[in-house]
Amino acid sequence: MLGVMHTDTEACERAIRSKDARFDGWFFCAVVTTGIYCRPSCPARPHRQNLRFYPSAAAAQQAGFRACKRCRPDASPGSPEWNVRSDLIARAMRLIADGVVDREGVSGLASRLGYSVRQIQRELSAEVGAGPLALARAQRAQTARVLLETSALSMSDVAFAAGFSSIRTFNDTVLEIFAQSPSEMRAGAVRRSGQHHGNGRATTGTLLLRLPFRKPFCPDNLFGHLAATAVPGIEEWRAGAYRRTIRLAHGYAIVALRPTLEHVAAQISLTDQRDLTSAISRCRWMLDLDADPEAVDQVLSQDPAMAKLVAGNPGRRVPRTVDPAEFAVRAVLGQQVSTAAARTHAGRLVLAHGDPVPDPHGGLTHLFPTADVLAAMDPADLAMPQSRRRTLMGLVEAVSQGRLDLGLGADWREARVRLNALHGFGPWTVESIAMRSLGDPDAFLAGDLGVRLAAARLGIPGTPRALSDHSRRWRPWRSYAVQYLWATGEHPINTMPEEEAA
């Protein structure tokens, strides 16, 4: 059960005996005789009486355990439950993963969530086993490890890029959590380079990372969708990788993401290394890498109409976004027009209002314009019907003025209410934004033409009402059901492009 698996000793012990990697990130096991904590799939075989279970790496660290050097538990996929839930804990965990505590402190986190600092501390400690500062500390340590092992940054640059306030705190934290000094950790990475880790060593400003996921993993619709809907200037498919620009707190990033059988290979070029944590978090969020495909596919397969689709290509993910407001704008631009027309409209906005950026390795030229910039533009400049202009301007003004929150800490229900109150927002637009901006796994596009045609081919009632009724058996994974239904068509979003030279 979500949120309490670490309390089910028998279930945890079964997962450890089977070395089941599906449970990596769900809980962490600590060994009292060695003082280390591991992921469930660690090859080590500790005696059951020496095991303790924790809901997070931060909780294990607070209890005095250090990370296992063999299984590297901090590098496991994140807990999938933060993708499923929209309560206070899940919203807080998503914001912490994005680096909010490092940038704004615990008071900033509490302000974004609308709760007191004391209540945030109490709720997180009760469920996750650690407060926001401890969770952020664990994340800083993970970022530091990534930088030490994959970059040529100096030790001081690594410390401050990872979010530490001082070199001494950086040294003490790394030694405490990993039982190695930063220098020893970097030396070990050099020895392993080109062997079983193979990350390589990147130059300053560019990092080469492996983004883990839970299997099975079907990249076709995920990368196919991102490539087919790519907006010129901010996104492109080049040499077998999806590339895009990302606006971040201290600067921007250009990322290149390439699926492999074991992980997603990521090349991240940053203008400010302090944005690394946020850049990784947003890439993982966009690619839905923390999902639990076994849980999703098990529920969908219980419907005979869906079982064959799931068996054919299990592990489909929901393509999300690195910028919730950006996708909301693009959803409005895509109302009742083709994919090509939506890309054209968005490309014009990017060219006219986006911030220009250099890209020596490809054809990316801009960052997507902010809601503040779009809210200040002249609606007459928009080459679209007057009603659509009003819809777009109503959206960007609501985001710019803070009346609409679509970010990682947003309340999904409240966001839907506010979206529905805006001019020109119907069920298709609202649910598209809920699925890809908010990340709601149960968003459902009952009126979408592609969904309805696919349902009809499967013998499922095709009217929006009947389809909605039938879809209840797919809860809470209806966003994933949409991906499987779309995949029955011949649209380019369902096929990953061929790898070709730049």
GUTI-846451 format. One record per residue (C-alpha): residue number from 1; residue in three letters; x, y, z. Coordinates in steps of 0.25 Angstrom, whole numbers, plus 5000, padded with zeros to 4 digits. Last residue first. Example, Ala and Ser with C-alpha at 12.3 -4.5 7.8 and 13.67 -1.06 7.14 Angstrom:
REM GUTI-846451
{2; "SER"; {5055; 4996; 5029}}
{1; "ALA"; {5049; 4982; 5031}}
END
This chain:
REM GUTI-846451
{502; "ALA"; {5090; 5064; 4850}}
{501; "ALA"; {5091; 5049; 4846}}
{500; "GLU"; {5079; 5040; 4847}}
{499; "GLU"; {5072; 5031; 4857}}
{498; "GLU"; {5058; 5028; 4852}}
{497; "PRO"; {5047; 5035; 4859}}
{496; "MET"; {5040; 5029; 4871}}
{495; "THR"; {5026; 5024; 4867}}
{494; "ASN"; {5013; 5027; 4874}}
{493; "ILE"; {5013; 5042; 4872}}
{492; "PRO"; {5014; 5040; 4857}}
{491; "HIS"; {4999; 5037; 4856}}
{490; "GLU"; {4996; 5023; 4851}}
{489; "GLY"; {4986; 5019; 4862}}
{488; "THR"; {4986; 5008; 4872}}
{487; "ALA"; {4996; 5016; 4881}}
{486; "TRP"; {4986; 5026; 4884}}
{485; "LEU"; {4978; 5016; 4892}}
{484; "TYR"; {4991; 5011; 4900}}
{483; "GLN"; {4994; 5026; 4903}}
{482; "VAL"; {4980; 5029; 4908}}
{481; "ALA"; {4980; 5017; 4917}}
{480; "TYR"; {4993; 5023; 4923}}
{479; "SER"; {4985; 5035; 4927}}
{478; "ARG"; {4974; 5026; 4932}}
{477; "TRP"; {4983; 5020; 4943}}
{476; "PRO"; {4975; 5022; 4955}}
{475; "ARG"; {4965; 5016; 4950}}
{474; "TRP"; {4964; 5007; 4938}}
{473; "ARG"; {4951; 5001; 4942}}
{472; "ARG"; {4945; 5015; 4943}}
{471; "SER"; {4948; 5016; 4928}}
{470; "HIS"; {4935; 5009; 4924}}
{469; "ASP"; {4927; 5021; 4930}}
{468; "SER"; {4935; 5031; 4923}}
{467; "LEU"; {4934; 5024; 4910}}
{466; "ALA"; {4919; 5024; 4911}}
{465; "ARG"; {4919; 5039; 4914}}
{464; "PRO"; {4928; 5042; 4903}}
{463; "THR"; {4922; 5033; 4893}}
{462; "GLY"; {4930; 5022; 4888}}
{461; "PRO"; {4925; 5010; 4895}}
{460; "ILE"; {4937; 5000; 4895}}
{459; "GLY"; {4938; 4990; 4884}}
{458; "LEU"; {4953; 4991; 4883}}
{457; "ARG"; {4952; 4998; 4869}}
{456; "ALA"; {4942; 5008; 4876}}
{455; "ALA"; {4951; 5011; 4887}}
{454; "ALA"; {4962; 5014; 4877}}
{453; "LEU"; {4953; 5024; 4870}}
{452; "ARG"; {4949; 5030; 4883}}
{451; "VAL"; {4963; 5032; 4888}}
{450; "GLY"; {4967; 5038; 4875}}
{449; "LEU"; {4955; 5048; 4875}}
{448; "ASP"; {4958; 5053; 4889}}
{447; "GLY"; {4944; 5054; 4896}}
{446; "ALA"; {4947; 5045; 4908}}
{445; "LEU"; {4961; 5051; 4910}}
{444; "PHE"; {4964; 5045; 4924}}
{443; "ALA"; {4973; 5050; 4935}}
{442; "ASP"; {4976; 5038; 4945}}
{441; "PRO"; {4991; 5039; 4945}}
{440; "ASP"; {4990; 5054; 4949}}
{439; "GLY"; {5004; 5060; 4944}}
{438; "LEU"; {5000; 5075; 4946}}
{437; "SER"; {5005; 5079; 4933}}
{436; "ARG"; {5003; 5067; 4924}}
{435; "MET"; {4990; 5060; 4929}}
{434; "ALA"; {4984; 5071; 4936}}
{433; "ILE"; {4987; 5080; 4924}}
{432; "SER"; {4981; 5070; 4915}}
{431; "GLU"; {4969; 5069; 4924}}
{430; "VAL"; {4966; 5084; 4924}}
{429; "THR"; {4968; 5085; 4909}}
{428; "TRP"; {4959; 5073; 4906}}
{427; "PRO"; {4948; 5077; 4916}}
{426; "GLY"; {4946; 5091; 4911}}
{425; "PHE"; {4954; 5104; 4914}}
{424; "GLY"; {4949; 5115; 4905}}
{423; "HIS"; {4948; 5126; 4916}}
{422; "LEU"; {4954; 5122; 4930}}
{421; "ALA"; {4946; 5116; 4941}}
{420; "ASN"; {4949; 5102; 4936}}
{419; "LEU"; {4964; 5105; 4938}}
{418; "ARG"; {4961; 5110; 4953}}
{417; "VAL"; {4953; 5097; 4956}}
{416; "ARG"; {4964; 5088; 4950}}
{415; "ALA"; {4975; 5095; 4957}}
{414; "GLU"; {4968; 5093; 4971}}
{413; "ARG"; {4966; 5079; 4968}}
{412; "TRP"; {4980; 5076; 4964}}
{411; "ASP"; {4986; 5084; 4976}}
{410; "ALA"; {4999; 5090; 4971}}
{409; "GLY"; {5013; 5088; 4977}}
{408; "LEU"; {5019; 5083; 4964}}
{407; "GLY"; {5014; 5096; 4956}}
{406; "LEU"; {5000; 5099; 4950}}
{405; "ASP"; {4996; 5110; 4960}}
{404; "LEU"; {4985; 5119; 4955}}
{403; "ARG"; {4982; 5132; 4961}}
{402; "GLY"; {4997; 5136; 4963}}
{401; "GLN"; {4996; 5148; 4954}}
{400; "SER"; {5004; 5143; 4943}}
{399; "VAL"; {4997; 5129; 4943}}
{398; "ALA"; {4983; 5136; 4942}}
{397; "GLU"; {4988; 5146; 4932}}
{396; "VAL"; {4994; 5135; 4923}}
{395; "LEU"; {4981; 5127; 4923}}
{394; "GLY"; {4972; 5139; 4920}}
{393; "MET"; {4981; 5144; 4909}}
{392; "LEU"; {4980; 5130; 4903}}
{391; "THR"; {4965; 5129; 4904}}
{390; "ARG"; {4963; 5143; 4899}}
{389; "ARG"; {4972; 5140; 4887}}
{388; "ARG"; {4964; 5127; 4884}}
{387; "SER"; {4951; 5135; 4884}}
{386; "GLN"; {4958; 5146; 4874}}
{385; "PRO"; {4962; 5135; 4864}}
{384; "MET"; {4977; 5133; 4862}}
{383; "ALA"; {4989; 5141; 4857}}
{382; "LEU"; {4993; 5147; 4871}}
{381; "ASP"; {4998; 5161; 4869}}
{380; "ALA"; {4985; 5167; 4873}}
{379; "PRO"; {4986; 5161; 4886}}
{378; "ASP"; {4997; 5171; 4889}}
{377; "MET"; {5008; 5165; 4899}}
{376; "ALA"; {5008; 5167; 4914}}
{375; "ALA"; {5002; 5154; 4918}}
{374; "LEU"; {5012; 5147; 4909}}
{373; "VAL"; {5024; 5153; 4916}}
{372; "ASP"; {5018; 5150; 4930}}
{371; "ALA"; {5014; 5136; 4925}}
{370; "THR"; {5029; 5133; 4922}}
{369; "PRO"; {5034; 5131; 4907}}
{368; "PHE"; {5039; 5118; 4903}}
{367; "LEU"; {5054; 5119; 4903}}
{366; "HIS"; {5061; 5121; 4889}}
{365; "THR"; {5070; 5116; 4878}}
{364; "LEU"; {5071; 5101; 4878}}
{363; "GLY"; {5077; 5096; 4864}}
{362; "GLY"; {5088; 5088; 4869}}
{361; "HIS"; {5102; 5086; 4876}}
{360; "PRO"; {5106; 5101; 4877}}
{359; "ASP"; {5093; 5105; 4883}}
{358; "PRO"; {5092; 5120; 4887}}
{357; "VAL"; {5080; 5125; 4894}}
{356; "PRO"; {5069; 5135; 4890}}
{355; "ASP"; {5059; 5139; 4900}}
{354; "GLY"; {5045; 5136; 4895}}
{353; "HIS"; {5035; 5147; 4890}}
{352; "ALA"; {5034; 5147; 4875}}
{351; "LEU"; {5041; 5134; 4872}}
{350; "VAL"; {5035; 5126; 4883}}
{349; "LEU"; {5021; 5132; 4880}}
{348; "ARG"; {5023; 5128; 4865}}
{347; "GLY"; {5028; 5114; 4868}}
{346; "ALA"; {5015; 5112; 4877}}
{345; "HIS"; {5006; 5116; 4865}}
{344; "THR"; {5014; 5107; 4856}}
{343; "ARG"; {5014; 5095; 4865}}
{342; "ALA"; {4999; 5096; 4867}}
{341; "ALA"; {4997; 5096; 4852}}
{340; "ALA"; {5006; 5084; 4850}}
{339; "THR"; {4998; 5076; 4861}}
{338; "SER"; {4985; 5080; 4855}}
{337; "VAL"; {4975; 5090; 4860}}
{336; "GLN"; {4963; 5089; 4869}}
{335; "GLN"; {4970; 5094; 4881}}
{334; "GLY"; {4985; 5093; 4879}}
{333; "LEU"; {4988; 5107; 4883}}
{332; "VAL"; {4981; 5105; 4896}}
{331; "ALA"; {4989; 5093; 4899}}
{330; "ARG"; {5002; 5100; 4895}}
{329; "VAL"; {4999; 5111; 4906}}
{328; "ALA"; {4996; 5100; 4916}}
{327; "PHE"; {5009; 5093; 4912}}
{326; "GLU"; {5017; 5105; 4915}}
{325; "ALA"; {5011; 5108; 4928}}
{324; "PRO"; {5015; 5094; 4933}}
{323; "ASP"; {5029; 5095; 4929}}
{322; "VAL"; {5038; 5082; 4928}}
{321; "THR"; {5026; 5075; 4921}}
{320; "ARG"; {5019; 5062; 4922}}
{319; "PRO"; {5019; 5050; 4913}}
{318; "VAL"; {5012; 5039; 4920}}
{317; "ARG"; {5019; 5025; 4920}}
{316; "ARG"; {5017; 5012; 4913}}
{315; "GLY"; {5022; 5000; 4921}}
{314; "PRO"; {5016; 4989; 4913}}
{313; "ASN"; {5016; 4988; 4898}}
{312; "GLY"; {5008; 4977; 4892}}
{311; "ALA"; {5003; 4972; 4906}}
{310; "VAL"; {4997; 4985; 4909}}
{309; "LEU"; {4989; 4986; 4896}}
{308; "LYS"; {4985; 4971; 4897}}
{307; "ALA"; {4979; 4974; 4911}}
{306; "MET"; {4972; 4987; 4908}}
{305; "ALA"; {4958; 4981; 4903}}
{304; "PRO"; {4960; 4969; 4913}}
{303; "ASP"; {4960; 4980; 4925}}
{302; "GLN"; {4969; 4974; 4936}}
{301; "SER"; {4981; 4978; 4927}}
{300; "LEU"; {4979; 4992; 4931}}
{299; "VAL"; {4981; 4989; 4946}}
{298; "GLN"; {4993; 4981; 4944}}
{297; "ASP"; {4999; 4990; 4934}}
{296; "VAL"; {4999; 5002; 4944}}
{295; "ALA"; {5004; 4994; 4955}}
{294; "GLU"; {5016; 4988; 4947}}
{293; "PRO"; {5019; 5001; 4940}}
{292; "ASP"; {5022; 5008; 4954}}
{291; "ALA"; {5025; 5022; 4949}}
{290; "ASP"; {5038; 5029; 4954}}
{289; "LEU"; {5043; 5032; 4939}}
{288; "ASP"; {5031; 5040; 4935}}
{287; "LEU"; {5039; 5046; 4923}}
{286; "MET"; {5035; 5060; 4927}}
{285; "TRP"; {5037; 5057; 4942}}
{284; "ARG"; {5051; 5051; 4940}}
{283; "CYS"; {5055; 5063; 4932}}
{282; "ARG"; {5049; 5073; 4942}}
{281; "SER"; {5056; 5066; 4953}}
{280; "ILE"; {5070; 5066; 4946}}
{279; "ALA"; {5069; 5080; 4942}}
{278; "SER"; {5064; 5084; 4957}}
{277; "THR"; {5076; 5077; 4963}}
{276; "LEU"; {5086; 5083; 4953}}
{275; "ASP"; {5081; 5097; 4954}}
{274; "ARG"; {5093; 5101; 4963}}
{273; "GLN"; {5102; 5098; 4952}}
{272; "ASP"; {5099; 5111; 4945}}
{271; "THR"; {5099; 5112; 4930}}
{270; "LEU"; {5096; 5097; 4929}}
{269; "SER"; {5098; 5087; 4918}}
{268; "ILE"; {5091; 5074; 4921}}
{267; "GLN"; {5094; 5061; 4913}}
{266; "ALA"; {5085; 5050; 4918}}
{265; "ALA"; {5085; 5035; 4915}}
{264; "VAL"; {5071; 5029; 4918}}
{263; "HIS"; {5074; 5016; 4925}}
{262; "GLU"; {5075; 5000; 4923}}
{261; "LEU"; {5070; 4998; 4909}}
{260; "THR"; {5074; 5012; 4904}}
{259; "PRO"; {5066; 5025; 4902}}
{258; "ARG"; {5073; 5037; 4898}}
{257; "LEU"; {5071; 5051; 4905}}
{256; "ALA"; {5079; 5063; 4900}}
{255; "VAL"; {5077; 5075; 4910}}
{254; "ILE"; {5080; 5090; 4908}}
{253; "ALA"; {5079; 5097; 4921}}
{252; "TYR"; {5075; 5111; 4926}}
{251; "GLY"; {5079; 5121; 4937}}
{250; "HIS"; {5078; 5123; 4952}}
{249; "ALA"; {5064; 5118; 4954}}
{248; "LEU"; {5062; 5109; 4941}}
{247; "ARG"; {5057; 5111; 4927}}
{246; "ILE"; {5059; 5098; 4919}}
{245; "THR"; {5063; 5097; 4905}}
{244; "ARG"; {5061; 5084; 4897}}
{243; "ARG"; {5067; 5072; 4891}}
{242; "TYR"; {5061; 5058; 4888}}
{241; "ALA"; {5072; 5049; 4884}}
{240; "GLY"; {5074; 5039; 4872}}
{239; "ALA"; {5083; 5049; 4864}}
{238; "ARG"; {5074; 5061; 4866}}
{237; "TRP"; {5060; 5062; 4870}}
{236; "GLU"; {5057; 5076; 4873}}
{235; "GLU"; {5051; 5086; 4883}}
{234; "ILE"; {5052; 5100; 4887}}
{233; "GLY"; {5054; 5107; 4874}}
{232; "PRO"; {5043; 5099; 4866}}
{231; "VAL"; {5032; 5094; 4875}}
{230; "ALA"; {5033; 5078; 4876}}
{229; "THR"; {5020; 5071; 4875}}
{228; "ALA"; {5025; 5059; 4867}}
{227; "ALA"; {5038; 5059; 4875}}
{226; "LEU"; {5031; 5059; 4889}}
{225; "HIS"; {5020; 5049; 4884}}
{224; "GLY"; {5030; 5039; 4878}}
{223; "PHE"; {5039; 5040; 4890}}
{222; "LEU"; {5028; 5035; 4900}}
{221; "ASN"; {5020; 5027; 4889}}
{220; "ASP"; {5032; 5019; 4886}}
{219; "PRO"; {5040; 5019; 4899}}
{218; "CYS"; {5033; 5006; 4905}}
{217; "PHE"; {5040; 5003; 4918}}
{216; "PRO"; {5037; 4990; 4926}}
{215; "LYS"; {5044; 4993; 4935}}
{214; "ARG"; {5047; 5003; 4946}}
{213; "PHE"; {5055; 5015; 4941}}
{212; "PRO"; {5069; 5021; 4943}}
{211; "LEU"; {5074; 5034; 4938}}
{210; "ARG"; {5089; 5032; 4934}}
{209; "LEU"; {5097; 5045; 4933}}
{208; "LEU"; {5107; 5052; 4924}}
{207; "LEU"; {5109; 5067; 4929}}
{206; "THR"; {5113; 5079; 4921}}
{205; "GLY"; {5117; 5092; 4928}}
{204; "THR"; {5131; 5088; 4931}}
{203; "THR"; {5135; 5076; 4922}}
{202; "ALA"; {5130; 5063; 4924}}
{201; "ARG"; {5136; 5050; 4930}}
{200; "GLY"; {5130; 5037; 4925}}
{199; "ASN"; {5117; 5030; 4930}}
{198; "GLY"; {5123; 5017; 4928}}
{197; "HIS"; {5118; 5010; 4941}}
{196; "HIS"; {5123; 4996; 4939}}
{195; "GLN"; {5136; 5000; 4932}}
{194; "GLY"; {5139; 5013; 4924}}
{193; "SER"; {5141; 5021; 4936}}
{192; "ARG"; {5142; 5012; 4949}}
{191; "ARG"; {5156; 5017; 4953}}
{190; "VAL"; {5152; 5031; 4950}}
{189; "ALA"; {5139; 5029; 4958}}
{188; "GLY"; {5148; 5024; 4970}}
{187; "ALA"; {5156; 5036; 4969}}
{186; "ARG"; {5144; 5045; 4970}}
{185; "MET"; {5139; 5038; 4982}}
{184; "GLU"; {5152; 5038; 4989}}
{183; "SER"; {5153; 5053; 4987}}
{182; "PRO"; {5139; 5056; 4992}}
{181; "SER"; {5143; 5048; 5005}}
{180; "GLN"; {5137; 5034; 5006}}
{179; "ALA"; {5127; 5028; 5016}}
{178; "PHE"; {5116; 5031; 5006}}
{177; "ILE"; {5106; 5038; 5016}}
{176; "GLU"; {5116; 5043; 5026}}
{175; "LEU"; {5127; 5046; 5017}}
{174; "VAL"; {5118; 5054; 5007}}
{173; "THR"; {5112; 5062; 5018}}
{172; "ASP"; {5125; 5066; 5025}}
{171; "ASN"; {5132; 5070; 5012}}
{170; "PHE"; {5120; 5078; 5008}}
{169; "THR"; {5118; 5085; 5021}}
{168; "ARG"; {5132; 5089; 5022}}
{167; "ILE"; {5132; 5094; 5008}}
{166; "SER"; {5120; 5103; 5012}}
{165; "SER"; {5106; 5106; 5009}}
{164; "PHE"; {5103; 5094; 5001}}
{163; "GLY"; {5094; 5094; 4989}}
{162; "ALA"; {5100; 5084; 4980}}
{161; "ALA"; {5106; 5095; 4971}}
{160; "PHE"; {5112; 5101; 4984}}
{159; "ALA"; {5119; 5088; 4987}}
{158; "VAL"; {5123; 5084; 4973}}
{157; "ASP"; {5129; 5098; 4970}}
{156; "SER"; {5137; 5097; 4983}}
{155; "MET"; {5142; 5083; 4979}}
{154; "SER"; {5146; 5088; 4965}}
{153; "LEU"; {5137; 5084; 4954}}
{152; "ALA"; {5142; 5073; 4944}}
{151; "SER"; {5129; 5066; 4944}}
{150; "THR"; {5122; 5052; 4944}}
{149; "GLU"; {5126; 5046; 4957}}
{148; "LEU"; {5128; 5058; 4966}}
{147; "LEU"; {5116; 5065; 4960}}
{146; "VAL"; {5107; 5053; 4962}}
{145; "ARG"; {5111; 5050; 4976}}
{144; "ALA"; {5109; 5065; 4979}}
{143; "THR"; {5095; 5064; 4974}}
{142; "GLN"; {5092; 5052; 4983}}
{141; "ALA"; {5097; 5059; 4995}}
{140; "ARG"; {5089; 5071; 4992}}
{139; "GLN"; {5077; 5062; 4991}}
{138; "ALA"; {5080; 5056; 5004}}
{137; "ARG"; {5081; 5070; 5010}}
{136; "ALA"; {5068; 5074; 5004}}
{135; "LEU"; {5061; 5062; 5011}}
{134; "ALA"; {5067; 5066; 5024}}
{133; "LEU"; {5063; 5080; 5023}}
{132; "PRO"; {5049; 5076; 5019}}
{131; "GLY"; {5047; 5067; 5031}}
{130; "ALA"; {5050; 5052; 5031}}
{129; "GLY"; {5042; 5039; 5033}}
{128; "VAL"; {5034; 5040; 5020}}
{127; "GLU"; {5020; 5039; 5027}}
{126; "ALA"; {5021; 5046; 5041}}
{125; "SER"; {5033; 5054; 5038}}
{124; "LEU"; {5027; 5060; 5026}}
{123; "GLU"; {5014; 5064; 5033}}
{122; "ARG"; {5021; 5070; 5045}}
{121; "GLN"; {5031; 5078; 5037}}
{120; "ILE"; {5020; 5083; 5028}}
{119; "GLN"; {5011; 5087; 5040}}
{118; "ARG"; {5022; 5094; 5047}}
{117; "VAL"; {5026; 5102; 5034}}
{116; "SER"; {5011; 5107; 5033}}
{115; "TYR"; {5003; 5103; 5021}}
{114; "GLY"; {4999; 5109; 5008}}
{113; "LEU"; {5007; 5100; 4999}}
{112; "ARG"; {5016; 5111; 4993}}
{111; "SER"; {5017; 5118; 5006}}
{110; "ALA"; {5022; 5105; 5013}}
{109; "LEU"; {5033; 5102; 5003}}
{108; "GLY"; {5037; 5117; 5004}}
{107; "SER"; {5038; 5116; 5019}}
{106; "VAL"; {5046; 5103; 5017}}
{105; "GLY"; {5057; 5110; 5010}}
{104; "GLU"; {5055; 5118; 4996}}
{103; "ARG"; {5066; 5112; 4987}}
{102; "ASP"; {5070; 5100; 4994}}
{101; "VAL"; {5056; 5097; 4999}}
{100; "VAL"; {5051; 5098; 4985}}
{99; "GLY"; {5061; 5089; 4979}}
{98; "ASP"; {5051; 5082; 4969}}
{97; "ALA"; {5051; 5069; 4978}}
{96; "ILE"; {5047; 5078; 4989}}
{95; "LEU"; {5035; 5083; 4981}}
{94; "ARG"; {5031; 5068; 4977}}
{93; "MET"; {5032; 5064; 4991}}
{92; "ALA"; {5023; 5075; 4996}}
{91; "ARG"; {5013; 5072; 4986}}
{90; "ALA"; {5013; 5058; 4990}}
{89; "ILE"; {5012; 5061; 5005}}
{88; "LEU"; {5001; 5071; 5004}}
{87; "ASP"; {4992; 5062; 4995}}
{86; "SER"; {4992; 5061; 4980}}
{85; "ARG"; {4996; 5046; 4980}}
{84; "VAL"; {5000; 5037; 4968}}
{83; "ASN"; {5013; 5043; 4964}}
{82; "TRP"; {5018; 5044; 4979}}
{81; "GLU"; {5015; 5029; 4980}}
{80; "PRO"; {5025; 5025; 4969}}
{79; "SER"; {5037; 5027; 4979}}
{78; "GLY"; {5049; 5032; 4972}}
{77; "PRO"; {5057; 5023; 4963}}
{76; "SER"; {5070; 5018; 4969}}
{75; "ALA"; {5083; 5026; 4970}}
{74; "ASP"; {5083; 5029; 4985}}
{73; "PRO"; {5083; 5014; 4987}}
{72; "ARG"; {5097; 5012; 4981}}
{71; "CYS"; {5096; 4997; 4980}}
{70; "ARG"; {5111; 4994; 4984}}
{69; "LYS"; {5115; 5006; 4991}}
{68; "CYS"; {5103; 5005; 5001}}
{67; "ALA"; {5099; 5018; 5007}}
{66; "ARG"; {5102; 5022; 5021}}
{65; "PHE"; {5093; 5019; 5033}}
{64; "GLY"; {5091; 5028; 5045}}
{63; "ALA"; {5076; 5029; 5047}}
{62; "GLN"; {5076; 5042; 5040}}
{61; "GLN"; {5082; 5035; 5028}}
{60; "ALA"; {5071; 5025; 5028}}
{59; "ALA"; {5061; 5035; 5028}}
{58; "ALA"; {5067; 5043; 5017}}
{57; "ALA"; {5068; 5031; 5008}}
{56; "SER"; {5053; 5030; 5010}}
{55; "PRO"; {5042; 5021; 5015}}
{54; "TYR"; {5051; 5013; 5024}}
{53; "PHE"; {5053; 4998; 5028}}
{52; "ARG"; {5062; 4992; 5038}}
{51; "LEU"; {5069; 4979; 5036}}
{50; "ASN"; {5078; 4971; 5045}}
{49; "GLN"; {5068; 4960; 5049}}
{48; "ARG"; {5066; 4957; 5034}}
{47; "HIS"; {5081; 4953; 5032}}
{46; "PRO"; {5088; 4961; 5021}}
{45; "ARG"; {5089; 4956; 5007}}
{44; "ALA"; {5096; 4967; 4998}}
{43; "PRO"; {5092; 4967; 4984}}
{42; "CYS"; {5084; 4980; 4986}}
{41; "SER"; {5071; 4979; 4980}}
{40; "PRO"; {5063; 4985; 4992}}
{39; "ARG"; {5072; 4998; 4991}}
{38; "CYS"; {5082; 4999; 5002}}
{37; "TYR"; {5086; 5005; 5016}}
{36; "ILE"; {5099; 5004; 5023}}
{35; "GLY"; {5103; 5002; 5038}}
{34; "THR"; {5109; 4989; 5036}}
{33; "THR"; {5102; 4981; 5048}}
{32; "VAL"; {5089; 4990; 5047}}
{31; "VAL"; {5086; 4987; 5033}}
{30; "ALA"; {5077; 4997; 5026}}
{29; "CYS"; {5066; 4995; 5016}}
{28; "PHE"; {5061; 5006; 5007}}
{27; "PHE"; {5046; 5007; 5002}}
{26; "TRP"; {5039; 5009; 4990}}
{25; "GLY"; {5051; 5015; 4983}}
{24; "ASP"; {5055; 5001; 4978}}
{23; "PHE"; {5043; 4992; 4979}}
{22; "ARG"; {5043; 4988; 4964}}
{21; "ALA"; {5057; 4984; 4965}}
{20; "ASP"; {5053; 4971; 4972}}
{19; "LYS"; {5065; 4965; 4979}}
{18; "SER"; {5055; 4953; 4982}}
{17; "ARG"; {5060; 4952; 4996}}
{16; "ILE"; {5059; 4967; 4998}}
{15; "ALA"; {5045; 4968; 4992}}
{14; "ARG"; {5040; 4957; 5001}}
{13; "GLU"; {5047; 4964; 5013}}
{12; "CYS"; {5039; 4977; 5010}}
{11; "ALA"; {5026; 4969; 5009}}
{10; "GLU"; {5028; 4962; 5022}}
{9; "THR"; {5032; 4975; 5029}}
{8; "ASP"; {5020; 4983; 5025}}
{7; "THR"; {5024; 4997; 5031}}
{6; "HIS"; {5033; 5000; 5019}}
{5; "MET"; {5021; 4999; 5010}}
{4; "VAL"; {5013; 5010; 5017}}
{3; "GLY"; {5012; 5021; 5008}}
{2; "LEU"; {5005; 5014; 4997}}
{1; "MET"; {5000; 5000; 5000}}
END
